[in-house]
């Protein structure tokens, strides 16, 4: 039981040392991730549409 308590104390001490991002940084990074994800989705969807068109037109 003593080891568990010691582990929790050490974990709490380490978390206190973390340089947490500000609220604005978190919002900015989240928007960047969402934007890149949407851009990749549209890009891959476009490629899928093009390849599907090519396959239907020339092969099938």
mmCIF file as Biopython writes it, N, C-alpha, C and O atoms, coordinates in Angstrom:
data_model
#
loop_
_atom_site.group_PDB
_atom_site.id
_atom_site.type_symbol
_atom_site.label_atom_id
_atom_site.label_alt_id
_atom_site.label_comp_id
_atom_site.label_asym_id
_atom_site.label_entity_id
_atom_site.label_seq_id
_atom_site.pdbx_PDB_ins_code
_atom_site.Cartn_x
_atom_site.Cartn_y
_atom_site.Cartn_z
_atom_site.occupancy
_atom_site.B_iso_or_equiv
_atom_site.auth_seq_id
_atom_site.auth_asym_id
_atom_site.pdbx_PDB_model_num
ATOM 1   N N  . UNK A ? 1  ? 0.827   -1.193 0.000   1.0 0.0 1  A 1 
ATOM 2   C CA . UNK A ? 1  ? 0.000   0.000  0.000   1.0 0.0 1  A 1 
ATOM 3   C C  . UNK A ? 1  ? 0.871   1.258  0.000   1.0 0.0 1  A 1 
ATOM 4   O O  . UNK A ? 1  ? 0.510   2.272  -0.596  1.0 0.0 1  A 1 
ATOM 5   N N  . UNK A ? 2  ? 2.001   1.182  0.662   1.0 0.0 2  A 1 
ATOM 6   C CA . UNK A ? 2  ? 2.913   2.323  0.743   1.0 0.0 2  A 1 
ATOM 7   C C  . UNK A ? 2  ? 3.466   2.681  -0.639  1.0 0.0 2  A 1 
ATOM 8   O O  . UNK A ? 2  ? 3.663   3.857  -0.944  1.0 0.0 2  A 1 
ATOM 9   N N  . UNK A ? 3  ? 3.718   1.660  -1.479  1.0 0.0 3  A 1 
ATOM 10  C CA . UNK A ? 3  ? 4.247   1.917  -2.817  1.0 0.0 3  A 1 
ATOM 11  C C  . UNK A ? 3  ? 3.223   2.654  -3.682  1.0 0.0 3  A 1 
ATOM 12  O O  . UNK A ? 3  ? 3.584   3.519  -4.480  1.0 0.0 3  A 1 
ATOM 13  N N  . UNK A ? 4  ? 1.961   2.312  -3.519  1.0 0.0 4  A 1 
ATOM 14  C CA . UNK A ? 4  ? 0.903   2.974  -4.284  1.0 0.0 4  A 1 
ATOM 15  C C  . UNK A ? 4  ? 0.819   4.446  -3.896  1.0 0.0 4  A 1 
ATOM 16  O O  . UNK A ? 4  ? 0.722   5.316  -4.761  1.0 0.0 4  A 1 
ATOM 17  N N  . UNK A ? 5  ? 0.856   4.720  -2.610  1.0 0.0 5  A 1 
ATOM 18  C CA . UNK A ? 5  ? 0.797   6.105  -2.129  1.0 0.0 5  A 1 
ATOM 19  C C  . UNK A ? 5  ? 2.006   6.887  -2.625  1.0 0.0 5  A 1 
ATOM 20  O O  . UNK A ? 5  ? 1.878   8.036  -3.048  1.0 0.0 5  A 1 
ATOM 21  N N  . UNK A ? 6  ? 3.172   6.268  -2.572  1.0 0.0 6  A 1 
ATOM 22  C CA . UNK A ? 6  ? 4.397   6.919  -3.054  1.0 0.0 6  A 1 
ATOM 23  C C  . UNK A ? 6  ? 4.295   7.212  -4.553  1.0 0.0 6  A 1 
ATOM 24  O O  . UNK A ? 6  ? 4.685   8.286  -5.011  1.0 0.0 6  A 1 
ATOM 25  N N  . UNK A ? 7  ? 3.770   6.252  -5.308  1.0 0.0 7  A 1 
ATOM 26  C CA . UNK A ? 7  ? 3.605   6.448  -6.749  1.0 0.0 7  A 1 
ATOM 27  C C  . UNK A ? 7  ? 2.678   7.624  -7.041  1.0 0.0 7  A 1 
ATOM 28  O O  . UNK A ? 7  ? 2.972   8.447  -7.908  1.0 0.0 7  A 1 
ATOM 29  N N  . UNK A ? 8  ? 1.571   7.707  -6.328  1.0 0.0 8  A 1 
ATOM 30  C CA . UNK A ? 8  ? 0.610   8.794  -6.537  1.0 0.0 8  A 1 
ATOM 31  C C  . UNK A ? 8  ? 1.242   10.144 -6.207  1.0 0.0 8  A 1 
ATOM 32  O O  . UNK A ? 8  ? 1.029   11.121 -6.925  1.0 0.0 8  A 1 
ATOM 33  N N  . UNK A ? 9  ? 2.017   10.202 -5.128  1.0 0.0 9  A 1 
ATOM 34  C CA . UNK A ? 9  ? 2.695   11.449 -4.760  1.0 0.0 9  A 1 
ATOM 35  C C  . UNK A ? 9  ? 3.689   11.866 -5.840  1.0 0.0 9  A 1 
ATOM 36  O O  . UNK A ? 9  ? 3.764   13.041 -6.199  1.0 0.0 9  A 1 
ATOM 37  N N  . UNK A ? 10 ? 4.450   10.905 -6.357  1.0 0.0 10 A 1 
ATOM 38  C CA . UNK A ? 10 ? 5.425   11.212 -7.401  1.0 0.0 10 A 1 
ATOM 39  C C  . UNK A ? 10 ? 4.736   11.633 -8.698  1.0 0.0 10 A 1 
ATOM 40  O O  . UNK A ? 10 ? 5.198   12.547 -9.382  1.0 0.0 10 A 1 
ATOM 41  N N  . UNK A ? 11 ? 3.646   10.975 -9.029  1.0 0.0 11 A 1 
ATOM 42  C CA . UNK A ? 11 ? 2.903   11.340 -10.239 1.0 0.0 11 A 1 
ATOM 43  C C  . UNK A ? 11 ? 2.349   12.755 -10.119 1.0 0.0 11 A 1 
ATOM 44  O O  . UNK A ? 11 ? 2.398   13.527 -11.076 1.0 0.0 11 A 1 
ATOM 45  N N  . UNK A ? 12 ? 1.827   13.092 -8.954  1.0 0.0 12 A 1 
ATOM 46  C CA . UNK A ? 12 ? 1.294   14.434 -8.720  1.0 0.0 12 A 1 
ATOM 47  C C  . UNK A ? 12 ? 2.408   15.479 -8.832  1.0 0.0 12 A 1 
ATOM 48  O O  . UNK A ? 12 ? 2.200   16.555 -9.393  1.0 0.0 12 A 1 
ATOM 49  N N  . UNK A ? 13 ? 3.586   15.160 -8.299  1.0 0.0 13 A 1 
ATOM 50  C CA . UNK A ? 13 ? 4.720   16.082 -8.385  1.0 0.0 13 A 1 
ATOM 51  C C  . UNK A ? 13 ? 5.150   16.279 -9.840  1.0 0.0 13 A 1 
ATOM 52  O O  . UNK A ? 13 ? 5.479   17.397 -10.238 1.0 0.0 13 A 1 
ATOM 53  N N  . UNK A ? 14 ? 5.152   15.216 -10.629 1.0 0.0 14 A 1 
ATOM 54  C CA . UNK A ? 14 ? 5.528   15.324 -12.038 1.0 0.0 14 A 1 
ATOM 55  C C  . UNK A ? 14 ? 4.504   16.139 -12.819 1.0 0.0 14 A 1 
ATOM 56  O O  . UNK A ? 14 ? 4.873   16.938 -13.680 1.0 0.0 14 A 1 
ATOM 57  N N  . UNK A ? 15 ? 3.233   15.945 -12.528 1.0 0.0 15 A 1 
ATOM 58  C CA . UNK A ? 15 ? 2.191   16.708 -13.218 1.0 0.0 15 A 1 
ATOM 59  C C  . UNK A ? 15 ? 2.278   18.194 -12.899 1.0 0.0 15 A 1 
ATOM 60  O O  . UNK A ? 15 ? 1.900   19.030 -13.719 1.0 0.0 15 A 1 
ATOM 61  N N  . UNK A ? 16 ? 2.771   18.523 -11.721 1.0 0.0 16 A 1 
ATOM 62  C CA . UNK A ? 16 ? 2.934   19.933 -11.354 1.0 0.0 16 A 1 
ATOM 63  C C  . UNK A ? 16 ? 4.047   20.587 -12.177 1.0 0.0 16 A 1 
ATOM 64  O O  . UNK A ? 16 ? 4.048   21.805 -12.354 1.0 0.0 16 A 1 
ATOM 65  N N  . UNK A ? 17 ? 4.996   19.789 -12.681 1.0 0.0 17 A 1 
ATOM 66  C CA . UNK A ? 17 ? 6.112   20.306 -13.470 1.0 0.0 17 A 1 
ATOM 67  C C  . UNK A ? 17 ? 5.753   20.515 -14.939 1.0 0.0 17 A 1 
ATOM 68  O O  . UNK A ? 17 ? 6.502   21.161 -15.673 1.0 0.0 17 A 1 
ATOM 69  N N  . UNK A ? 18 ? 4.632   19.983 -15.367 1.0 0.0 18 A 1 
ATOM 70  C CA . UNK A ? 18 ? 4.257   20.046 -16.780 1.0 0.0 18 A 1 
ATOM 71  C C  . UNK A ? 18 ? 3.930   21.482 -17.176 1.0 0.0 18 A 1 
ATOM 72  O O  . UNK A ? 18 ? 3.250   22.203 -16.446 1.0 0.0 18 A 1 
ATOM 73  N N  . UNK A ? 19 ? 4.420   21.876 -18.329 1.0 0.0 19 A 1 
ATOM 74  C CA . UNK A ? 19 ? 4.119   23.193 -18.882 1.0 0.0 19 A 1 
ATOM 75  C C  . UNK A ? 19 ? 2.845   23.060 -19.724 1.0 0.0 19 A 1 
ATOM 76  O O  . UNK A ? 19 ? 2.911   22.770 -20.918 1.0 0.0 19 A 1 
ATOM 77  N N  . UNK A ? 20 ? 1.697   23.272 -19.095 1.0 0.0 20 A 1 
ATOM 78  C CA . UNK A ? 20 ? 0.410   23.089 -19.758 1.0 0.0 20 A 1 
ATOM 79  C C  . UNK A ? 20 ? 0.150   24.233 -20.722 1.0 0.0 20 A 1 
ATOM 80  O O  . UNK A ? 20 ? 0.500   25.377 -20.432 1.0 0.0 20 A 1 
ATOM 81  N N  . UNK A ? 21 ? -0.471  23.938 -21.888 1.0 0.0 21 A 1 
ATOM 82  C CA . UNK A ? 21 ? -0.797  25.019 -22.821 1.0 0.0 21 A 1 
ATOM 83  C C  . UNK A ? 21 ? -1.922  25.892 -22.271 1.0 0.0 21 A 1 
ATOM 84  O O  . UNK A ? 21 ? -2.737  25.454 -21.458 1.0 0.0 21 A 1 
ATOM 85  N N  . UNK A ? 22 ? -1.941  27.129 -22.736 1.0 0.0 22 A 1 
ATOM 86  C CA . UNK A ? 22 ? -3.013  28.031 -22.318 1.0 0.0 22 A 1 
ATOM 87  C C  . UNK A ? 22 ? -4.310  27.623 -23.017 1.0 0.0 22 A 1 
ATOM 88  O O  . UNK A ? 22 ? -4.311  26.806 -23.938 1.0 0.0 22 A 1 
ATOM 89  N N  . UNK A ? 23 ? -5.404  28.208 -22.557 1.0 0.0 23 A 1 
ATOM 90  C CA . UNK A ? 23 ? -6.701  27.902 -23.166 1.0 0.0 23 A 1 
ATOM 91  C C  . UNK A ? 23 ? -6.697  28.297 -24.638 1.0 0.0 23 A 1 
ATOM 92  O O  . UNK A ? 23 ? -7.211  27.563 -25.481 1.0 0.0 23 A 1 
ATOM 93  N N  . UNK A ? 24 ? -6.118  29.455 -24.948 1.0 0.0 24 A 1 
ATOM 94  C CA . UNK A ? 24 ? -6.084  29.926 -26.340 1.0 0.0 24 A 1 
ATOM 95  C C  . UNK A ? 24 ? -5.230  29.010 -27.208 1.0 0.0 24 A 1 
ATOM 96  O O  . UNK A ? 24 ? -5.600  28.726 -28.347 1.0 0.0 24 A 1 
ATOM 97  N N  . UNK A ? 25 ? -4.098  28.544 -26.694 1.0 0.0 25 A 1 
ATOM 98  C CA . UNK A ? 25 ? -3.261  27.617 -27.451 1.0 0.0 25 A 1 
ATOM 99  C C  . UNK A ? 25 ? -4.007  26.318 -27.725 1.0 0.0 25 A 1 
ATOM 100 O O  . UNK A ? 25 ? -3.935  25.775 -28.828 1.0 0.0 25 A 1 
ATOM 101 N N  . UNK A ? 26 ? -4.716  25.826 -26.728 1.0 0.0 26 A 1 
ATOM 102 C CA . UNK A ? 26 ? -5.472  24.591 -26.894 1.0 0.0 26 A 1 
ATOM 103 C C  . UNK A ? 26 ? -6.543  24.755 -27.966 1.0 0.0 26 A 1 
ATOM 104 O O  . UNK A ? 26 ? -6.736  23.868 -28.797 1.0 0.0 26 A 1 
ATOM 105 N N  . UNK A ? 27 ? -7.235  25.885 -27.947 1.0 0.0 27 A 1 
ATOM 106 C CA . UNK A ? 27 ? -8.262  26.149 -28.961 1.0 0.0 27 A 1 
ATOM 107 C C  . UNK A ? 27 ? -7.618  26.233 -30.345 1.0 0.0 27 A 1 
ATOM 108 O O  . UNK A ? 27 ? -8.127  25.651 -31.303 1.0 0.0 27 A 1 
ATOM 109 N N  . UNK A ? 28 ? -6.507  26.950 -30.451 1.0 0.0 28 A 1 
ATOM 110 C CA . UNK A ? 28 ? -5.820  27.086 -31.742 1.0 0.0 28 A 1 
ATOM 111 C C  . UNK A ? 28 ? -5.365  25.735 -32.280 1.0 0.0 28 A 1 
ATOM 112 O O  . UNK A ? 28 ? -5.587  25.426 -33.451 1.0 0.0 28 A 1 
ATOM 113 N N  . UNK A ? 29 ? -4.735  24.933 -31.438 1.0 0.0 29 A 1 
ATOM 114 C CA . UNK A ? 29 ? -4.259  23.624 -31.880 1.0 0.0 29 A 1 
ATOM 115 C C  . UNK A ? 29 ? -5.418  22.715 -32.275 1.0 0.0 29 A 1 
ATOM 116 O O  . UNK A ? 29 ? -5.313  21.948 -33.231 1.0 0.0 29 A 1 
ATOM 117 N N  . UNK A ? 30 ? -6.516  22.804 -31.541 1.0 0.0 30 A 1 
ATOM 118 C CA . UNK A ? 30 ? -7.693  22.000 -31.869 1.0 0.0 30 A 1 
ATOM 119 C C  . UNK A ? 30 ? -8.248  22.402 -33.225 1.0 0.0 30 A 1 
ATOM 120 O O  . UNK A ? 30 ? -8.598  21.542 -34.033 1.0 0.0 30 A 1 
ATOM 121 N N  . UNK A ? 31 ? -8.333  23.703 -33.481 1.0 0.0 31 A 1 
ATOM 122 C CA . UNK A ? 31 ? -8.831  24.174 -34.778 1.0 0.0 31 A 1 
ATOM 123 C C  . UNK A ? 31 ? -7.899  23.768 -35.917 1.0 0.0 31 A 1 
ATOM 124 O O  . UNK A ? 31 ? -8.360  23.447 -37.013 1.0 0.0 31 A 1 
ATOM 125 N N  . UNK A ? 32 ? -6.610  23.780 -35.664 1.0 0.0 32 A 1 
ATOM 126 C CA . UNK A ? 32 ? -5.646  23.342 -36.679 1.0 0.0 32 A 1 
ATOM 127 C C  . UNK A ? 32 ? -5.858  21.869 -37.006 1.0 0.0 32 A 1 
ATOM 128 O O  . UNK A ? 32 ? -5.884  21.490 -38.177 1.0 0.0 32 A 1 
ATOM 129 N N  . UNK A ? 33 ? -6.008  21.047 -35.987 1.0 0.0 33 A 1 
ATOM 130 C CA . UNK A ? 33 ? -6.217  19.613 -36.204 1.0 0.0 33 A 1 
ATOM 131 C C  . UNK A ? 33 ? -7.517  19.369 -36.965 1.0 0.0 33 A 1 
ATOM 132 O O  . UNK A ? 33 ? -7.550  18.558 -37.891 1.0 0.0 33 A 1 
ATOM 133 N N  . UNK A ? 34 ? -8.582  20.062 -36.585 1.0 0.0 34 A 1 
ATOM 134 C CA . UNK A ? 34 ? -9.866  19.900 -37.278 1.0 0.0 34 A 1 
ATOM 135 C C  . UNK A ? 34 ? -9.734  20.354 -38.736 1.0 0.0 34 A 1 
ATOM 136 O O  . UNK A ? 34 ? -10.229 19.683 -39.642 1.0 0.0 34 A 1 
ATOM 137 N N  . UNK A ? 35 ? -9.074  21.479 -38.959 1.0 0.0 35 A 1 
ATOM 138 C CA . UNK A ? 35 ? -8.894  21.989 -40.320 1.0 0.0 35 A 1 
ATOM 139 C C  . UNK A ? 35 ? -8.100  21.040 -41.202 1.0 0.0 35 A 1 
ATOM 140 O O  . UNK A ? 35 ? -8.485  20.773 -42.340 1.0 0.0 35 A 1 
ATOM 141 N N  . UNK A ? 36 ? -6.992  20.530 -40.677 1.0 0.0 36 A 1 
ATOM 142 C CA . UNK A ? 36 ? -6.177  19.593 -41.450 1.0 0.0 36 A 1 
ATOM 143 C C  . UNK A ? 36 ? -6.947  18.302 -41.700 1.0 0.0 36 A 1 
ATOM 144 O O  . UNK A ? 36 ? -6.857  17.729 -42.786 1.0 0.0 36 A 1 
ATOM 145 N N  . UNK A ? 37 ? -7.695  17.843 -40.716 1.0 0.0 37 A 1 
ATOM 146 C CA . UNK A ? 37 ? -8.496  16.628 -40.886 1.0 0.0 37 A 1 
ATOM 147 C C  . UNK A ? 37 ? -9.544  16.813 -41.980 1.0 0.0 37 A 1 
ATOM 148 O O  . UNK A ? 37 ? -9.740  15.923 -42.807 1.0 0.0 37 A 1 
ATOM 149 N N  . UNK A ? 38 ? -10.217 17.962 -41.990 1.0 0.0 38 A 1 
ATOM 150 C CA . UNK A ? 38 ? -11.211 18.232 -43.033 1.0 0.0 38 A 1 
ATOM 151 C C  . UNK A ? 38 ? -10.555 18.338 -44.407 1.0 0.0 38 A 1 
ATOM 152 O O  . UNK A ? 38 ? -11.082 17.818 -45.390 1.0 0.0 38 A 1 
ATOM 153 N N  . UNK A ? 39 ? -9.410  19.008 -44.475 1.0 0.0 39 A 1 
ATOM 154 C CA . UNK A ? 39 ? -8.707  19.137 -45.751 1.0 0.0 39 A 1 
ATOM 155 C C  . UNK A ? 39 ? -8.297  17.768 -46.289 1.0 0.0 39 A 1 
ATOM 156 O O  . UNK A ? 39 ? -8.456  17.493 -47.478 1.0 0.0 39 A 1 
ATOM 157 N N  . UNK A ? 40 ? -7.775  16.920 -45.423 1.0 0.0 40 A 1 
ATOM 158 C CA . UNK A ? 40 ? -7.388  15.573 -45.846 1.0 0.0 40 A 1 
ATOM 159 C C  . UNK A ? 40 ? -8.601  14.759 -46.269 1.0 0.0 40 A 1 
ATOM 160 O O  . UNK A ? 40 ? -8.529  13.994 -47.230 1.0 0.0 40 A 1 
ATOM 161 N N  . UNK A ? 41 ? -9.709  14.915 -45.564 1.0 0.0 41 A 1 
ATOM 162 C CA . UNK A ? 41 ? -10.929 14.186 -45.920 1.0 0.0 41 A 1 
ATOM 163 C C  . UNK A ? 41 ? -11.403 14.600 -47.311 1.0 0.0 41 A 1 
ATOM 164 O O  . UNK A ? 41 ? -11.755 13.744 -48.124 1.0 0.0 41 A 1 
ATOM 165 N N  . UNK A ? 42 ? -11.416 15.908 -47.595 1.0 0.0 42 A 1 
ATOM 166 C CA . UNK A ? 42 ? -11.825 16.371 -48.921 1.0 0.0 42 A 1 
ATOM 167 C C  . UNK A ? 42 ? -10.848 15.907 -49.998 1.0 0.0 42 A 1 
ATOM 168 O O  . UNK A ? 42 ? -11.262 15.509 -51.087 1.0 0.0 42 A 1 
ATOM 169 N N  . UNK A ? 43 ? -9.560  15.958 -49.697 1.0 0.0 43 A 1 
ATOM 170 C CA . UNK A ? 43 ? -8.550  15.520 -50.655 1.0 0.0 43 A 1 
ATOM 171 C C  . UNK A ? 43 ? -8.712  14.040 -50.980 1.0 0.0 43 A 1 
ATOM 172 O O  . UNK A ? 43 ? -8.750  13.656 -52.149 1.0 0.0 43 A 1 
ATOM 173 N N  . UNK A ? 44 ? -8.809  13.215 -49.944 1.0 0.0 44 A 1 
ATOM 174 C CA . UNK A ? 44 ? -8.959  11.777 -50.173 1.0 0.0 44 A 1 
ATOM 175 C C  . UNK A ? 44 ? -10.300 11.451 -50.817 1.0 0.0 44 A 1 
ATOM 176 O O  . UNK A ? 44 ? -10.385 10.547 -51.649 1.0 0.0 44 A 1 
ATOM 177 N N  . UNK A ? 45 ? -11.343 12.175 -50.440 1.0 0.0 45 A 1 
ATOM 178 C CA . UNK A ? 45 ? -12.642 11.988 -51.084 1.0 0.0 45 A 1 
ATOM 179 C C  . UNK A ? 45 ? -12.576 12.346 -52.555 1.0 0.0 45 A 1 
ATOM 180 O O  . UNK A ? 45 ? -13.170 11.664 -53.391 1.0 0.0 45 A 1 
ATOM 181 N N  . UNK A ? 46 ? -11.854 13.415 -52.878 1.0 0.0 46 A 1 
ATOM 182 C CA . UNK A ? 46 ? -11.670 13.800 -54.277 1.0 0.0 46 A 1 
ATOM 183 C C  . UNK A ? 46 ? -10.913 12.749 -55.066 1.0 0.0 46 A 1 
ATOM 184 O O  . UNK A ? 46 ? -11.289 12.425 -56.193 1.0 0.0 46 A 1 
ATOM 185 N N  . UNK A ? 47 ? -9.854  12.218 -54.484 1.0 0.0 47 A 1 
ATOM 186 C CA . UNK A ? 47 ? -9.118  11.139 -55.145 1.0 0.0 47 A 1 
ATOM 187 C C  . UNK A ? 47 ? -10.009 9.924  -55.361 1.0 0.0 47 A 1 
ATOM 188 O O  . UNK A ? 47 ? -9.977  9.304  -56.423 1.0 0.0 47 A 1 
ATOM 189 N N  . UNK A ? 48 ? -10.795 9.591  -54.362 1.0 0.0 48 A 1 
ATOM 190 C CA . UNK A ? 48 ? -11.710 8.460  -54.476 1.0 0.0 48 A 1 
ATOM 191 C C  . UNK A ? 48 ? -12.700 8.688  -55.615 1.0 0.0 48 A 1 
ATOM 192 O O  . UNK A ? 48 ? -12.965 7.784  -56.407 1.0 0.0 48 A 1 
ATOM 193 N N  . UNK A ? 49 ? -13.241 9.897  -55.692 1.0 0.0 49 A 1 
ATOM 194 C CA . UNK A ? 49 ? -14.190 10.228 -56.759 1.0 0.0 49 A 1 
ATOM 195 C C  . UNK A ? 49 ? -13.523 10.104 -58.129 1.0 0.0 49 A 1 
ATOM 196 O O  . UNK A ? 49 ? -14.114 9.553  -59.057 1.0 0.0 49 A 1 
ATOM 197 N N  . UNK A ? 50 ? -12.299 10.613 -58.259 1.0 0.0 50 A 1 
ATOM 198 C CA . UNK A ? 50 ? -11.577 10.554 -59.536 1.0 0.0 50 A 1 
ATOM 199 C C  . UNK A ? 50 ? -11.291 9.110  -59.931 1.0 0.0 50 A 1 
ATOM 200 O O  . UNK A ? 50 ? -11.537 8.721  -61.073 1.0 0.0 50 A 1 
ATOM 201 N N  . UNK A ? 51 ? -10.777 8.316  -59.005 1.0 0.0 51 A 1 
ATOM 202 C CA . UNK A ? 51 ? -10.472 6.920  -59.322 1.0 0.0 51 A 1 
ATOM 203 C C  . UNK A ? 51 ? -11.731 6.128  -59.643 1.0 0.0 51 A 1 
ATOM 204 O O  . UNK A ? 51 ? -11.724 5.271  -60.527 1.0 0.0 51 A 1 
ATOM 205 N N  . UNK A ? 52 ? -12.804 6.413  -58.928 1.0 0.0 52 A 1 
ATOM 206 C CA . UNK A ? 52 ? -14.072 5.740  -59.212 1.0 0.0 52 A 1 
ATOM 207 C C  . UNK A ? 52 ? -14.550 6.095  -60.619 1.0 0.0 52 A 1 
ATOM 208 O O  . UNK A ? 52 ? -15.008 5.224  -61.358 1.0 0.0 52 A 1 
ATOM 209 N N  . UNK A ? 53 ? -14.445 7.360  -60.985 1.0 0.0 53 A 1 
ATOM 210 C CA . UNK A ? 53 ? -14.846 7.806  -62.319 1.0 0.0 53 A 1 
ATOM 211 C C  . UNK A ? 53 ? -14.005 7.113  -63.392 1.0 0.0 53 A 1 
ATOM 212 O O  . UNK A ? 53 ? -14.537 6.641  -64.397 1.0 0.0 53 A 1 
ATOM 213 N N  . UNK A ? 54 ? -12.696 7.056  -63.173 1.0 0.0 54 A 1 
ATOM 214 C CA . UNK A ? 54 ? -11.798 6.409  -64.138 1.0 0.0 54 A 1 
ATOM 215 C C  . UNK A ? 54 ? -12.148 4.934  -64.277 1.0 0.0 54 A 1 
ATOM 216 O O  . UNK A ? 54 ? -12.225 4.419  -65.392 1.0 0.0 54 A 1 
ATOM 217 N N  . UNK A ? 55 ? -12.358 4.257  -63.168 1.0 0.0 55 A 1 
ATOM 218 C CA . UNK A ? 55 ? -12.688 2.835  -63.225 1.0 0.0 55 A 1 
ATOM 219 C C  . UNK A ? 55 ? -14.016 2.598  -63.933 1.0 0.0 55 A 1 
ATOM 220 O O  . UNK A ? 55 ? -14.125 1.686  -64.752 1.0 0.0 55 A 1 
ATOM 221 N N  . UNK A ? 56 ? -15.012 3.397  -63.631 1.0 0.0 56 A 1 
ATOM 222 C CA . UNK A ? 56 ? -16.323 3.214  -64.263 1.0 0.0 56 A 1 
ATOM 223 C C  . UNK A ? 56 ? -16.286 3.554  -65.749 1.0 0.0 56 A 1 
ATOM 224 O O  . UNK A ? 56 ? -16.958 2.906  -66.552 1.0 0.0 56 A 1 
ATOM 225 N N  . UNK A ? 57 ? -15.510 4.560  -66.115 1.0 0.0 57 A 1 
ATOM 226 C CA . UNK A ? 57 ? -15.486 5.015  -67.500 1.0 0.0 57 A 1 
ATOM 227 C C  . UNK A ? 57 ? -14.653 4.105  -68.400 1.0 0.0 57 A 1 
ATOM 228 O O  . UNK A ? 57 ? -15.086 3.760  -69.499 1.0 0.0 57 A 1 
ATOM 229 N N  . UNK A ? 58 ? -13.497 3.725  -67.956 1.0 0.0 58 A 1 
ATOM 230 C CA . UNK A ? 58 ? -12.568 3.034  -68.842 1.0 0.0 58 A 1 
ATOM 231 C C  . UNK A ? 58 ? -12.474 1.528  -68.618 1.0 0.0 58 A 1 
ATOM 232 O O  . UNK A ? 58 ? -12.135 0.797  -69.548 1.0 0.0 58 A 1 
ATOM 233 N N  . UNK A ? 59 ? -12.755 1.059  -67.451 1.0 0.0 59 A 1 
ATOM 234 C CA . UNK A ? 59 ? -12.544 -0.358 -67.161 1.0 0.0 59 A 1 
ATOM 235 C C  . UNK A ? 59 ? -13.847 -1.134 -67.120 1.0 0.0 59 A 1 
ATOM 236 O O  . UNK A ? 59 ? -13.941 -2.213 -67.705 1.0 0.0 59 A 1 
ATOM 237 N N  . UNK A ? 60 ? -14.823 -0.619 -66.458 1.0 0.0 60 A 1 
ATOM 238 C CA . UNK A ? 60 ? -16.062 -1.387 -66.275 1.0 0.0 60 A 1 
ATOM 239 C C  . UNK A ? 60 ? -17.025 -1.129 -67.406 1.0 0.0 60 A 1 
ATOM 240 O O  . UNK A ? 60 ? -18.121 -1.689 -67.424 1.0 0.0 60 A 1 
#
